[in-house]
Amino acid sequence: MPALASPLRLCRGILKELRYLQGPSYKQSPAYNHVMDQFRRNKVTEERYCRAQQEAQHAAHTYLCLLESTRNHLVLHNLYHAKGERNPEEVAGLVGLKLPTQPGGKGWEK
């Protein structure tokens, strides 16, 4: 299992994704309150070391990955889907290709 990121970095990442989804009023949402409550509850002090904190950190990392992946999926979906019928030049341009032209110029190409 890879090393987990610091709890502060995870918390900031989750809050960034919540801000992206809900806008500037994300601090009034129940999701914000739940995330902050969970991070405060599982804070480790120098007097204790518990496995539950690592489990909570792993769950936070998994949730952050879910939020980022969902956002990236929506961006890609909006970019490549539901645009209607496209002409061949536009479709070729999506994958980085260019359609061939008639050499010599017969007068019918654009």
C-alpha positions as MATLAB code, in Angstrom:
seq = 'MPALASPLRLCRGILKELRYLQGPSYKQSPAYNHVMDQFRRNKVTEERYCRAQQEAQHAAHTYLCLLESTRNHLVLHNLYHAKGERNPEEVAGLVGLKLPTQPGGKGWEK';
ca = [
       0.000    0.000    0.000;
       1.449    3.403   -0.910;
       2.224    5.932    1.748;
      -0.780    8.023    2.665;
      -0.745   11.774    2.274;
      -0.783   13.991    5.312;
      -4.203   14.500    6.930;
      -4.055   18.254    6.330;
      -3.419   17.732    2.621;
      -6.317   15.275    2.415;
      -8.648   17.648    4.226;
      -7.711   20.547    1.956;
      -8.178   18.379   -1.129;
     -11.648   17.236   -0.053;
     -12.677   20.806    0.799;
     -11.399   22.002   -2.581;
     -13.584   19.441   -4.354;
     -16.595   20.402   -2.210;
     -16.006   24.057   -3.069;
     -15.876   23.132   -6.767;
     -19.171   21.204   -6.533;
     -21.182   23.515   -4.270;
     -19.747   26.954   -4.925;
     -18.773   29.595   -2.384;
     -21.440   28.576    0.126;
     -19.892   25.132    0.698;
     -19.163   25.906    4.374;
     -22.881   25.809    5.190;
     -23.362   22.318    3.723;
     -23.766   19.154    5.801;
     -20.914   17.541    3.854;
     -18.489   20.251    5.034;
     -19.588   19.796    8.651;
     -19.211   16.013    8.408;
     -15.727   16.180    6.871;
     -14.478   18.658    9.451;
     -16.015   16.647   12.297;
     -14.348   13.435   11.091;
     -10.928   15.064   10.751;
     -11.194   16.640   14.208;
     -12.354   13.388   15.787;
      -9.501   11.322   14.300;
      -6.703   13.772   15.078;
      -3.692   12.032   16.631;
      -1.932   13.546   19.592;
       1.527   12.652   20.831;
      -0.020   10.668   23.704;
      -1.791    8.078   21.581;
      -1.291    6.067   18.446;
      -4.273    4.268   17.053;
      -5.058    2.174   14.040;
      -8.427    3.899   13.646;
      -6.694    7.121   12.627;
      -4.931    5.338    9.764;
      -8.206    3.748    8.701;
      -9.891    7.148    8.709;
      -7.004    8.597    6.726;
      -7.317    5.800    4.160;
     -11.083    6.402    3.906;
     -10.447   10.132    3.395;
      -7.916    9.368    0.665;
     -10.413    7.082   -1.061;
     -13.151    9.736   -0.847;
     -10.828   12.383   -2.284;
      -9.964   10.061   -5.162;
     -13.686    9.517   -5.816;
     -14.412   13.267   -5.867;
     -11.495   14.040   -8.197;
     -12.352   11.171  -10.544;
     -15.998   12.227  -10.722;
     -15.007   15.805  -11.573;
     -12.579   14.629  -14.259;
     -15.214   12.302  -15.697;
     -17.716   15.150  -15.997;
     -15.153   17.349  -17.743;
     -14.343   14.612  -20.264;
     -18.018   13.779  -20.745;
     -18.861   17.402  -21.521;
     -15.913   17.648  -23.894;
     -16.497   14.515  -25.989;
     -20.170   13.627  -25.595;
     -23.578   15.051  -26.490;
     -22.407   17.413  -29.202;
     -24.717   16.004  -31.884;
     -23.557   15.006  -35.322;
     -20.056   16.194  -36.178;
     -18.402   16.576  -39.523;
     -15.431   14.303  -40.388;
     -12.870   17.106  -40.038;
     -13.979   17.835  -36.474;
     -13.967   14.153  -35.522;
     -10.465   13.731  -36.943;
      -9.335   16.813  -35.034;
     -10.565   15.340  -31.733;
      -8.015   12.549  -31.975;
      -5.281   14.734  -33.417;
      -5.532   13.754  -37.076;
      -5.968   15.761  -40.228;
      -7.913   14.554  -43.241;
      -5.945   14.181  -46.478;
      -6.504   16.599  -49.333;
      -6.437   15.932  -53.075;
      -2.956   16.711  -54.426;
      -2.793   19.007  -57.392;
      -5.906   20.990  -56.545;
      -8.866   19.764  -58.559;
     -10.989   22.654  -57.362;
     -13.530   20.691  -55.330;
     -11.702   20.696  -51.956;
     -12.094   23.501  -49.466;
];
